[in-house]
Amino acid sequence: MSSNNNPKKDNNSSKSKSQGNSTEQEPLSPEASAKITKRMSNRERVRAFLSLFKREDHVLINIVADPDAMASALAIKRLLARRVDEIVIAHVNEIKRVNNLAMINLLKIPLNRFRTFKRDKFTKFVLIDSQPSHNPELARFQYDAVIDHHPITDGWDAPFVDIRNDYGATASMITEYLRAANIKPSVALSTALFYAIKTDTQNFAKKATAQDVFCFQYLFKRINQNLLRRIETADVRKSELKYFKAAFDAIKISKNRIYAHLGKVGNPDILVVVADFFTHVHDIGWVIISGIYSEKLVVIFRCDGYRKDAGKLAQRLFGDVGSAGGHRQSARAEVPLKNLPPHLLKNFCTRTLQRLIKKHLA
């Protein structure tokens, strides 16, 4: 008689405690994978990440292009440069901000539009400074690695996940990768990473860690100050100067608040530039700038964040009819015009914007 005391082996009953070791195991949740990576040293993280790749691999790095994503992707390209056959950086969004375009041109960041590549050309996929659930285009891929500093989302998995949402910038995380791999970043790469940390932490006015500060200091010795200055001051195209005139023509100041509706704009980012410009005016507590772009009312909020909360105001005003939110000092709302009452849209001007806001500001 055979014995039944020996339990049958179940290959799916256990999960590996480290990432990248077995493709047959049940995939861990992003949160569980991130917890494993967080316990690793920087050298262990780099080893685990590099173990995913073979010499013959063709790697696609996907990003939503902003300074942090572009700099981090450029650093990952450097990290993999001598280890794989090909590395391509692709972005899903249209790049319109003048600072970002200046960063690309001055630092020679090799970017490609996301839709120009066929998936079967690549053998490995990496997502940087974002997660698959952040964008429908990004969600089309099964990633081998996801590296990010935003809050963890569900509904996806990857063999390697490094998400540390206490960090102020993904660029800080990737700078640690380079240092752990004994790679000294070039002047261009150092400038890109430095600028990324600076912008994503808003000069350390936003949440950041001691590690962000250490990386910032490490990179400072290697950057080109002239290139950095040219990127930071490249805010406006010549063709957009007319929007400043429109803002000055439309401006209303009441109770230490600046309001201005610019009408139709060719690029919603100009509203951000104009709003940031008016924050330099002395004794102004709120700056609220609006415009119409792509059949949407776009409203930019700025304040000092002291006993004020721009994000909550934006959500209170427009959360029920569009996307709205942000931080204490800065926020944004985008409302489809079809969601607004016709009487409000007719002859929408700065006075209309002012009336909308006043009832929610004591």
C-alpha positions as CSV (number, residue, x, y, z in Angstrom):
1,M,0.0,0.0,0.0
2,S,1.4,3.4,-0.9
3,S,1.7,6.1,1.7
4,N,-0.3,9.3,1.4
5,N,1.9,11.1,4.0
6,N,4.0,13.0,1.5
7,P,2.3,16.1,0.2
8,K,2.2,16.7,-3.6
9,K,4.5,19.4,-4.8
10,D,2.6,22.5,-5.9
11,N,4.7,24.7,-8.2
12,N,2.4,27.6,-7.8
13,S,2.0,27.5,-4.1
14,S,5.1,29.5,-3.3
15,K,6.3,32.9,-4.4
16,S,9.9,33.9,-4.8
17,K,11.3,36.4,-2.3
18,S,13.4,38.1,-4.9
19,Q,12.6,39.6,-8.3
20,G,13.7,38.3,-11.6
21,N,14.5,34.7,-10.6
22,S,11.7,32.8,-12.1
23,T,9.2,33.4,-14.9
24,E,7.0,30.5,-13.7
25,Q,6.0,31.9,-10.4
26,E,2.8,33.7,-9.8
27,P,3.3,37.4,-10.4
28,L,3.5,39.6,-7.3
29,S,1.5,42.7,-6.9
30,P,3.3,46.0,-7.6
31,E,3.2,46.8,-3.9
32,A,4.7,43.5,-2.9
33,S,7.4,43.7,-5.5
34,A,8.2,47.3,-4.5
35,K,8.6,46.2,-0.8
36,I,11.1,43.6,-1.8
37,T,13.1,46.1,-3.9
38,K,13.0,48.7,-1.1
39,R,14.8,46.3,1.2
40,M,17.7,45.9,-1.2
41,S,20.9,47.9,-1.2
42,N,21.6,50.1,-4.3
43,R,24.0,47.5,-5.6
44,E,21.5,44.7,-5.2
45,R,18.9,46.8,-7.0
46,V,21.3,47.4,-9.9
47,R,22.3,43.7,-10.1
48,A,18.6,42.6,-10.1
49,F,17.8,45.2,-12.8
50,L,20.7,44.3,-15.0
51,S,20.0,40.6,-14.7
52,L,16.9,41.1,-16.8
53,F,18.9,41.8,-19.9
54,K,21.0,39.8,-22.4
55,R,23.5,41.1,-25.0
56,E,21.1,40.4,-27.9
57,D,18.2,42.4,-26.4
58,H,16.5,45.3,-28.1
59,V,15.1,47.5,-25.3
60,L,12.3,50.0,-25.5
61,I,12.1,52.6,-22.7
62,N,8.7,54.2,-22.4
63,I,8.0,57.5,-20.7
64,V,5.6,60.4,-20.4
65,A,8.1,63.1,-21.3
66,D,8.9,65.6,-18.6
67,P,12.3,66.5,-17.2
68,D,12.3,63.7,-14.6
69,A,11.3,61.1,-17.1
70,M,13.6,62.2,-19.8
71,A,16.7,62.5,-17.6
72,S,15.9,59.1,-15.9
73,A,15.4,57.4,-19.2
74,L,18.7,58.9,-20.6
75,A,20.5,57.5,-17.5
76,I,19.0,54.0,-17.9
77,K,20.1,54.1,-21.6
78,R,23.6,54.9,-20.3
79,L,23.4,52.1,-17.7
80,L,22.5,49.6,-20.4
81,A,24.7,51.0,-23.2
82,R,27.3,48.3,-23.2
83,R,25.0,45.4,-22.2
84,V,22.3,45.2,-24.9
85,D,22.2,45.5,-28.7
86,E,19.8,48.5,-28.9
87,I,18.0,51.0,-26.6
88,V,15.2,53.3,-27.8
89,I,13.5,56.0,-25.7
90,A,9.8,56.6,-26.7
91,H,7.4,59.1,-25.3
92,V,3.6,58.9,-25.4
93,N,2.8,62.6,-25.0
94,E,3.3,65.6,-27.2
95,I,6.1,67.8,-26.0
96,K,5.1,71.4,-26.0
97,R,6.7,73.1,-23.0
98,V,9.6,75.3,-24.2
99,N,11.8,74.3,-21.2
100,N,11.4,70.6,-22.2
101,L,12.2,71.3,-25.8
102,A,15.3,73.3,-24.8
103,M,16.3,70.4,-22.5
104,I,16.0,67.9,-25.4
105,N,17.9,70.1,-27.9
106,L,20.7,71.4,-25.6
107,L,21.4,68.0,-23.9
108,K,20.8,66.0,-27.1
109,I,18.3,63.6,-25.6
110,P,17.4,61.0,-28.2
111,L,13.6,60.7,-28.1
112,N,11.1,59.1,-30.5
113,R,7.3,59.2,-30.7
114,F,5.7,56.2,-29.1
115,R,3.6,55.2,-32.1
116,T,6.4,55.0,-34.6
117,F,7.7,51.6,-33.4
118,K,6.3,48.1,-33.7
119,R,6.2,46.1,-30.5
120,D,7.7,43.0,-32.0
121,K,10.9,44.8,-32.8
122,F,11.8,44.8,-29.1
123,T,12.6,42.0,-26.7
124,K,12.5,44.0,-23.4
125,F,10.3,46.9,-22.2
126,V,11.1,49.3,-19.4
127,L,8.8,52.0,-18.0
128,I,10.4,55.0,-16.3
129,D,8.8,57.7,-14.0
130,S,5.3,56.3,-14.6
131,Q,3.2,53.2,-14.2
132,P,1.1,51.2,-16.8
133,S,-2.2,52.4,-15.2
134,H,-1.2,56.1,-15.7
135,N,-1.9,56.1,-19.5
136,P,-3.9,53.8,-21.8
137,E,-0.9,53.8,-24.3
138,L,1.5,52.6,-21.6
139,A,-0.9,49.9,-20.5
140,R,-0.6,48.1,-23.8
141,F,2.7,46.6,-22.8
142,Q,3.9,44.0,-20.4
143,Y,6.9,45.5,-18.8
144,D,10.1,43.8,-17.6
145,A,10.9,46.7,-15.3
146,V,9.0,49.6,-13.8
147,I,10.9,52.4,-12.0
148,D,9.0,55.3,-10.5
149,H,8.5,57.6,-7.5
150,H,4.7,58.1,-7.7
151,P,2.2,56.3,-5.4
152,I,1.8,52.7,-6.3
153,T,-1.2,51.6,-8.5
154,D,-2.8,48.2,-9.1
155,G,-3.7,46.2,-12.1
156,W,-0.3,45.4,-13.5
157,D,2.9,43.5,-12.7
158,A,6.5,43.3,-13.8
159,P,9.5,41.1,-12.9
160,F,11.3,44.1,-11.5
161,V,9.5,46.9,-9.7
162,D,11.3,49.8,-8.0
163,I,8.8,52.3,-6.7
164,R,9.8,54.6,-3.9
165,N,7.1,57.3,-3.5
166,D,9.0,58.9,-0.6
167,Y,11.6,60.1,-3.2
168,G,11.1,63.6,-4.7
169,A,12.3,62.5,-8.2
170,T,12.9,59.3,-10.1
171,A,16.1,60.9,-11.2
172,S,17.4,60.6,-7.7
173,M,16.7,56.9,-7.7
174,I,18.5,56.5,-11.1
175,T,21.5,58.6,-9.9
176,E,21.9,56.0,-7.2
177,Y,21.8,53.2,-9.8
178,L,24.7,54.9,-11.7
179,R,26.7,55.4,-8.6
180,A,26.2,51.7,-7.6
181,A,27.3,50.7,-11.0
182,N,30.4,52.9,-10.8
183,I,29.3,55.0,-13.8
184,K,30.3,58.6,-13.7
185,P,27.6,60.5,-15.6
186,S,28.7,62.9,-18.4
187,V,28.2,66.6,-18.2
188,A,25.0,66.4,-20.3
189,L,23.6,63.5,-18.3
190,S,24.5,65.2,-14.9
191,T,22.8,68.4,-16.0
192,A,19.7,66.5,-17.1
193,L,19.4,64.6,-13.8
194,F,20.2,67.7,-11.7
195,Y,17.5,69.7,-13.5
196,A,15.1,66.9,-13.1
197,I,15.5,66.7,-9.3
198,K,15.3,70.5,-9.1
199,T,12.0,70.7,-11.1
200,D,10.3,67.7,-9.6
201,T,11.0,68.8,-6.0
202,Q,10.3,72.5,-7.0
203,N,13.7,73.5,-5.5
204,F,13.0,71.2,-2.6
205,A,9.8,73.1,-1.7
206,K,7.9,69.8,-2.2
207,K,8.4,66.5,-0.5
208,A,11.9,65.1,-0.8
209,T,14.3,62.8,1.0
210,A,17.9,63.1,2.2
211,Q,18.8,60.9,-0.7
212,D,17.4,63.5,-3.1
213,V,19.6,66.1,-1.5
214,F,22.7,63.8,-1.6
215,C,22.1,63.1,-5.3
216,F,21.6,66.8,-6.0
217,Q,24.9,67.6,-4.3
218,Y,26.7,64.8,-6.1
219,L,25.5,66.0,-9.5
220,F,26.1,69.7,-8.9
221,K,29.9,69.2,-9.3
222,R,29.4,67.7,-12.8
223,I,26.8,70.0,-14.4
224,N,27.2,72.8,-17.0
225,Q,25.7,75.9,-15.3
226,N,25.3,77.7,-18.6
227,L,23.3,74.9,-20.2
228,L,21.2,74.7,-17.0
229,R,20.5,78.4,-17.1
230,R,19.5,78.3,-20.8
231,I,17.0,75.4,-20.1
232,E,15.5,77.1,-17.0
233,T,15.0,80.5,-18.7
234,A,13.5,79.1,-21.9
235,D,9.9,79.7,-21.0
236,V,8.2,81.4,-23.9
237,R,8.2,81.3,-27.7
238,K,8.2,84.6,-29.5
239,S,4.8,83.7,-30.9
240,E,3.4,83.4,-27.3
241,L,4.3,86.9,-26.3
242,K,0.8,87.9,-27.4
243,Y,-0.7,86.0,-24.4
244,F,1.1,88.2,-22.0
245,K,-0.5,91.2,-23.7
246,A,-3.8,89.5,-23.5
247,A,-3.3,88.8,-19.8
248,F,-2.4,92.5,-19.0
249,D,-5.4,93.6,-21.0
250,A,-7.8,91.2,-19.2
251,I,-6.3,91.4,-15.7
252,K,-8.5,92.1,-12.7
253,I,-7.1,92.6,-9.2
254,S,-9.4,92.3,-6.2
255,K,-8.6,91.6,-2.5
256,N,-5.0,90.7,-3.3
257,R,-6.0,88.2,-6.0
258,I,-5.1,88.4,-9.7
259,Y,-7.6,87.0,-12.2
260,A,-7.2,86.8,-16.0
261,H,-8.9,84.9,-18.8
262,L,-6.8,84.7,-21.9
263,G,-9.4,83.4,-24.3
264,K,-8.3,80.7,-26.8
265,V,-4.7,79.6,-26.5
266,G,-2.5,77.5,-28.8
267,N,-0.8,75.7,-25.9
268,P,-2.2,75.3,-22.4
269,D,1.3,75.5,-20.9
270,I,1.4,79.2,-21.6
271,L,-1.3,79.6,-18.9
272,V,1.2,78.1,-16.4
273,V,3.9,80.4,-17.5
274,V,1.7,83.5,-17.2
275,A,0.4,82.4,-13.8
276,D,3.9,81.8,-12.5
277,F,4.9,85.2,-13.8
278,F,2.1,86.9,-11.8
279,T,3.2,85.2,-8.6
280,H,6.1,87.6,-8.4
281,V,3.8,90.5,-7.8
282,H,4.1,91.7,-4.2
283,D,1.2,91.3,-1.8
284,I,-0.8,88.9,-4.1
285,G,-2.2,85.9,-2.3
286,W,-3.9,84.2,-5.3
287,V,-3.2,84.0,-9.0
288,I,-6.0,82.4,-11.1
289,I,-5.5,82.3,-14.9
290,S,-7.8,80.6,-17.4
291,G,-8.0,79.9,-21.1
292,I,-9.7,77.8,-23.7
293,Y,-7.8,74.9,-25.3
294,S,-9.0,71.9,-27.3
295,E,-12.7,72.4,-26.3
296,K,-11.8,72.6,-22.6
297,L,-11.7,75.4,-20.1
298,V,-8.2,75.2,-18.4
299,V,-7.7,77.0,-15.1
300,I,-4.4,77.4,-13.4
301,F,-4.3,78.2,-9.6
302,R,-1.3,79.6,-7.7
303,C,-1.0,80.7,-4.0
304,D,1.6,80.7,-1.3
305,G,0.2,77.6,0.3
306,Y,0.0,79.2,3.8
307,R,-3.5,78.8,5.1
308,K,-4.5,78.3,1.5
309,D,-4.8,75.1,-0.6
310,A,-4.9,75.5,-4.4
311,G,-5.6,71.8,-4.9
312,K,-8.6,71.8,-2.7
313,L,-10.0,74.9,-4.3
314,A,-9.6,73.5,-7.8
315,Q,-11.3,70.3,-6.7
316,R,-14.2,72.1,-5.0
317,L,-14.8,74.3,-8.0
318,F,-14.4,71.9,-10.9
319,G,-14.1,68.4,-9.5
320,D,-17.7,67.4,-10.4
321,V,-17.4,68.6,-14.1
322,G,-13.9,67.8,-15.1
323,S,-10.4,66.9,-13.8
324,A,-9.1,69.1,-11.0
325,G,-6.6,68.9,-8.3
326,G,-3.0,69.6,-7.3
327,H,-0.8,70.7,-4.4
328,R,-1.3,73.4,-1.8
329,Q,0.6,76.0,-3.8
330,S,-0.3,75.0,-7.3
331,A,-3.2,73.3,-9.0
332,R,-5.0,72.9,-12.4
333,A,-8.5,72.2,-13.6
334,E,-9.5,71.0,-17.1
335,V,-13.2,71.1,-17.9
336,P,-14.8,70.0,-21.2
337,L,-16.8,73.0,-22.5
338,K,-19.8,70.7,-23.0
339,N,-20.0,70.2,-19.2
340,L,-20.4,73.9,-18.5
341,P,-23.8,75.7,-18.6
342,P,-24.3,77.6,-22.0
343,H,-25.0,80.9,-20.2
344,L,-21.6,80.6,-18.5
345,L,-19.8,80.0,-21.7
346,K,-21.4,82.8,-23.5
347,N,-19.0,85.8,-23.4
348,F,-16.8,84.0,-20.9
349,C,-14.2,86.6,-19.6
350,T,-12.2,87.5,-16.6
351,R,-15.3,88.8,-14.8
352,T,-16.9,85.4,-15.3
353,L,-13.9,83.7,-13.9
354,Q,-13.8,86.1,-10.9
355,R,-17.5,85.4,-10.1
356,L,-16.9,81.7,-10.2
357,I,-14.0,81.9,-7.8
358,K,-15.2,84.5,-5.4
359,K,-18.0,82.4,-3.9
360,H,-15.5,79.8,-2.9
361,L,-12.9,82.2,-1.4
362,A,-13.7,83.8,1.9
